[in-house]
Amino acid sequence: MTANATSVVLEKVVKRYGDVEVIHGIDLNIDPGEFTVFVGPSGCGKSTLLRMVAGLEPITGGDLLIDGQRMNDVPASRRGIAMVFQSYALYPHMNVYQNLAFGLETARMPKAEIAKRVQKAADILKIEPLLKRKPRQLSGGQRQRVAIGRAIVREPRIFLFDEPLSNLDAELRVQMRVEIAKLHNDLGNTMIYVTHDQVEAMTMADKIVVLNAGVVEQVGAPLELYNNPRNRFVAGFLGSPKMNFIESTVSRIEGAHGTVNVGGTAFQLRQQLAGFKEADKIVFGIRPEHMGLTETSGVKLADVRVDLVEQLGDQTMLYASTQGGQALTIALEGQQHMPLGSTVTAYVDPTKYHAFGPDGRAL
């Protein structure tokens, strides 16, 4: 953490457009120097929340505190924030140096200081050879670096990123993920990053905020959310491929514990079933990477039919279905071959499964 790292606190923050409430009383603490990622499906409110922090959207209710100071009515230009957008928004008639310097010139900063800041940003992002080029002469990745450089030269307290990698191809996205993470390590500033891509969230964040329909579903470190999702939504959103969910029925209660019928197999849950009774519904969750086709993979779950096999080189993705017609995805190591329509036995790691009640909450 650097000396200028900044805290951000949201207290009961609400956003309404007329009578329609889209952000529902969000409480959130972002520690100084933390890389926080807002993640969730389209329309969940993550970009709206980011724009409220930036000062681009007024806050309907609640408080935004930056380093303990209430910022609700402070103009965006005085919040010490720099934002990188999905669109690069570069001036096409200016070269890279001029694009980087323009905001500082508008603020009437001395030319020597502008040159110093532009050079520093160019060194950090390795774009010095591009300073005399126009945006049309740059690749997508180079344009994104310039957009980030325009934020760096302002030397803000907080960096905000609104889906900055959406326009890049898959290889460039991976490269820029690494570069943004390295930038955070080098600068140490507080950063808030919005994405709908859970892989970006898992690989970049110190803290993930999972949003759904204007509500925070869960906040925590990436592996904490991956290993201990609070509810079915978080469990299904984080992880690629997504978690398997199998509708199951309580078949027997033994004290606080019980047995459920999963895909035709009696399965003893380690979770407590206090308050449940026989014939109640439970959703059994297991990630594809925690399944296998041999007894060494764990406990038998069900016999399944092979519907599709995807060969990824280092991994084989098996898409199958239970006798009851429930779809399952199984991630197998290496290159494995099996005929479509054949029947195989699926096993699960007995320490890695999840169980969710009818309300979607983890047991």
N, C-alpha and C positions, 0 to 999 in steps of 0.2 A: 504494500500500500504506500502511495506517495503522500507527501505532506499536504498536497492540495486535493486529495481524494475527498469526495463529498457524499453525504448521506441523503437519501430520498425517503420520505415517509408519506404514505397515503392514509388518511383517516376518514373512513366512511364516505369515500368519494362516490358521487352519483353523477350520471350524465343523462339528461333528458333532451329529446327533440320534440318540443310541444308536449303532448300528453304521453309520448312514448318514452319509457325509461329503458336505456340500453346498457348502462353500467349501474349495478345494484349495490351500492354501499360497500366499496372495496376497501379493506384494510391491508396494508403491505409495508414492510420495512426493507429497504435496500441499504446495506452497509457500505461505508466508504470503501472505494476501490473494488467493489464487487462487480462481476460480469453477470448480469441478470437477464434471462431470456423469457419473454412473454410468448407462449406457444398455445395454439388452439386452432380449431377449424375456422374457415371463412365465416365472418359475421359474428365471431365470439366477442369482439370488442377490444382486441389487443392493440390495433392501430389507433383506435379512438383514445384508449388509455394513454398511449405514448404521446399522442398529440396534445392531450391535456397537460402532461408533464412538460412538454415543450412550450406550452402557451399558445398553441395554434387552435385549440378548442377551449371555450370557456367551461369552467367547472360549475355544474348546477348546484351541487351540494357537497358538504364535507370540506376537508382541508388538504392542501398539498404543502408539505414542508421540505425545504432544501436547506440542509445544515441547520435545522431548527427554526428557520424563518418561513413564515406563511407566504406563499407565492401566488395564491389564487388570482390576485389583481395586479401582479407585477408583469409588465410587458415581456414578450418572448426575448427581446433583445437584451434585457437586463437580468436574465436568469442564469447566465453563464453556461449556456447549453449550445452545442452544435449538433446538427441533425444530418444524417445521410439517408437519402430517399431511395426508393426502388428505381425511379428514373434518375439518370445521372445529372440531368438539369445543368449541363455545361453550356456556356455561351459559345455558339458555333463560330462566331467571327473573331474570337479571341484565341490566342495560343494557350498552352497549358500554364505557363508562368502567369499570364494575365488573368486566367481563370482563378488561379490560386490567390493572386494578389488583390483581386477586385474588391472583396469585402473589406479588406484592411484599408485600401485606398478610400473607400466610401466612409470609413470611420476616421479618416484624416490621420492615419498613422504615419510617422516619418518613413521616408523611402528606405533608409538604412535598416530600420527594424523590419520592414516588410521583406526586404531581400534576405535578411537573416532567417526569418520564419519560413519563407518559401524554400530556402535552401535546406533547412532542417527537415521539413516535411518531405522534400524530394529525396533526401538521404534515407529517411526512415522507410519510405515506400519504394525506393530504388527506381525513381522515375526521372532522375536528372537528365538522361539522354533525350527525354520526351518534351522538355520544357519549351522548345520552340515550335512544336507541332500543334496543328489545329485538331479539335476533337474528331473530325472526319477521318483523320490519319491514324487514329488509335483503334485498337481492338476493344472488345467489350470489357475484358479484364483491366486493360490500361485505363479506360474511362472510369471504371469503378475506383481504381486507385486514386485518380485525380479527384473524384468526388469525395473520397475519404481524406485526401490531402487538404481539400478546401475546409474540412472540419478541423483538421489538426492545426492549421496555421492560426486559427482563432484562439488556440490554447484554452479550451473550455474546461469548466469543472466537470461536466458530464457530457458523454457522447451518447447520442440516440441513433439507432439504426432501424429503419423501417423496411424490412424484407429486402436488404440491399443486394442479395445474390440471385433474385428471382429471374433476372434476364440473362443469366450466364448459363453456358452448357455444363453438363455434369462434371467434366474434368476441371473446368475453371472454378466451379463452385467449391470443390474440395480444396483446390489451391488457395482460394480466397478465404475459406474458413480458417485454414492454417495461418494465413497472414494476419487476419483480424485477431485471432487468439494471441499471436505473437505480439501484435501491436498493443494489446491489453497488458501483456506481461511486461513490455518495455516501458509503457507510459504509466501504468498503474491507476489510470483514471477510472471513475465509476462509469460503467457502460450498461445501457439498457438496449436490448436487441429484440426485435419482433420478427417472428417467422411462423409459418404454418408447417414447416419441415421439422419433424421431431428428431431426425438425425442431426441437423444443425444444433438443435437444442441440447441433445445429449452430449455432443462432442465439444461444445464451446462453453457451456454455462458453468458458473459456480453455483448458481441458484436458478431453478426453473419455476416459473409461475404458469400453471396450466389453467387456461380460461375456457369457459363454456357458457355461452348465452349471457355474457356480462357478469358472470360470477366466477370467483377464484375457486377451483375445485381442489387444488393442493399446491403447496409451496415446499420446495426442498432441493437438496442436492440431486443431480441426475440419477445416480445409482440408488439413492434412497427412494425416489419415486418409482424407479424401475423395479426394485425388489419388494417394495412395500406400498403399492398403490392403495390409496384410501377408498377408492370406489371403482366400479366397472368402467366408467368413462376414462379415468386416468390409465387404468390397466390396458384398455384397448387402444388408447391414443399413443402411448409411448411404447416403442419396440417395433422393429421391422424385420420380418413380417409380423403382423399384429398377433396378439394373444388369441388362442382358441377359447371359445366359450361354448360349453355344453350344458344344455338344460337338463337338470337332474332332479331326482325325487328322493326325499328322506325315506329310507326303508326301515330304519330301526334306530331307536334312541336308547343309549346306555349311559345313564347319569347325565353329565354335561356334554358327553360326546355322542357320536352316532355314525351310522353307515348310510351312504347314499347310493342310488342306482345311477351309474354313469355309463351311458352307451351300452346298457345291458349287463354291466359288471358291478358287483357290490364293492364299494370302495369306502374304507374307513377313513373319515376325516380327522385330521389332527386339530382342526379348529373346533371351538366349543359351539354346541348347538342349543344352548340354554334359550328357552322360549319357543323352540321349534317342536313340532310333533310329526308323527308319521304321515307321509303323503304330502308334506309341505314341499314347495319348490325351492331349489337352490341352483345357482349357476356355478359350474365347475370351470375354473380357468387354468390353462396351462400354455406356456409359451412354446412355439415350435422347436426352439433350440433345447428345450428340456424334455424332449420326447425322443424315442428311438424304436428300433424294430427287433432288438435282442433283449434277453433277460438281464444282461449287464446294464441296460438302460434304466432299470428300476422295476416298478410294479406294473403288472398287466392292466391295461385300461380297457381295450376292446379289440375285436377283430374288425378290420376296416377294408374297404374296397379301394384299390388304386384307381384314381380318376385321371390324374395327370402327373407327369414327371418333368421337372425342369432341371437341366444340367447347367450349373454355374461354374464348373471347373473345380473349384476348391470345395464346393458344397452342392448337394442335391436337394432340391425342394420337392417334396412329395405332397400332392393334394389328394386327399382321400375322403371317404364318407363312412359313417357308422351304419349299422343295420337300420337304425331309426332315421337315416337320411341327414344327420348332422355333419356338416363339413369340418374337416380337420386339415391343418397344415403342419407338416413334420419336416424339420430341417435336419438333414443327415450330413455327416462329415464325408468329404471325398466324393468320388464318382461311383454312384450305385445305380444298377440297372434292374428294372422289374417290369414285367408286362402290364399294360393297361387292363383293367378288369380283374386282375388277380387279387387274392385276399392275403393280407399280412396282419400280424399282431402288433398293435401299438402299445408301447410301454411308456411310463412317465416316471420322472425323478420324484420320489415321494416327499422330498424336502422342498420342492420348488413350486408346487401347485398353489392355486388361490381359490377361495370360495366366496361367493357374493350372495347376499340375501335378496329377497324380492324387490327391495328398495334400491338395489344396486350397490349398497355399502359393503365393504369387505368385512367378513366375519373375523 
